[in-house]
Amino acid sequence: MSITWLDICLGALGLFLVQRILDKKPLGRLPPGPKKWPLLGNMLDMPTSKEWLTFAEWGRTYGNCLT
């Protein structure tokens, strides 16, 4: 049994993918929003109807996330 270059490349790729999955850093700055609850997050804040009205209000309250 011998280790080939393909084995080394696939192993390195596997380690890279595992590291990327386990890395919990956000990719960028998250937009502002309502305060999160422990374990639930913002699940209770999400609207069930006329979502655009709630999101527009959040935009006025927390500012524009595109700046």
C-alpha positions in Angstrom: 0.0 0.0 0.0 1.5 3.3 -1.1 0.4 6.9 -0.7 0.0 8.7 -4.0 -0.1 12.4 -4.7 -3.9 12.0 -5.3 -4.2 10.7 -1.7 -2.3 13.7 -0.3 -4.3 16.2 -2.3 -7.6 14.7 -1.4 -6.5 14.6 2.3 -5.5 18.2 2.2 -8.8 19.2 0.5 -10.7 17.2 3.2 -8.8 18.9 6.0 -9.4 22.3 4.4 -13.2 21.7 4.1 -13.5 20.4 7.7 -11.6 23.5 8.9 -14.0 25.8 6.9 -17.1 24.1 8.2 -15.9 24.3 11.8 -14.7 27.9 11.6 -17.5 30.0 13.2 -16.3 33.4 12.1 -18.9 35.3 10.1 -17.7 36.1 6.5 -18.5 39.8 7.0 -20.1 42.3 9.2 -23.7 41.3 9.9 -26.4 44.0 9.4 -28.0 45.4 12.6 -31.3 44.0 13.8 -33.4 43.1 16.8 -31.8 41.7 19.9 -31.6 37.9 20.0 -33.1 35.6 22.6 -30.9 32.8 24.0 -31.5 29.5 22.1 -34.4 31.0 20.1 -32.5 33.8 18.3 -34.9 36.0 16.4 -37.5 33.3 15.7 -40.2 35.0 17.7 -39.5 38.4 15.9 -40.1 37.1 12.4 -43.5 38.2 11.0 -46.0 35.8 9.7 -47.9 38.2 7.4 -47.1 41.5 5.7 -43.4 40.9 6.2 -42.4 43.9 4.1 -44.0 46.2 6.7 -42.0 44.7 9.6 -38.8 44.8 7.5 -39.4 48.4 6.5 -39.8 49.3 10.2 -36.6 47.4 11.1 -34.9 49.4 8.4 -36.0 52.7 9.9 -35.2 51.5 13.4 -31.8 49.9 12.8 -30.6 51.7 9.8 -29.7 50.8 6.2 -27.5 47.6 6.1 -26.1 48.5 2.6 -23.9 51.4 3.8 
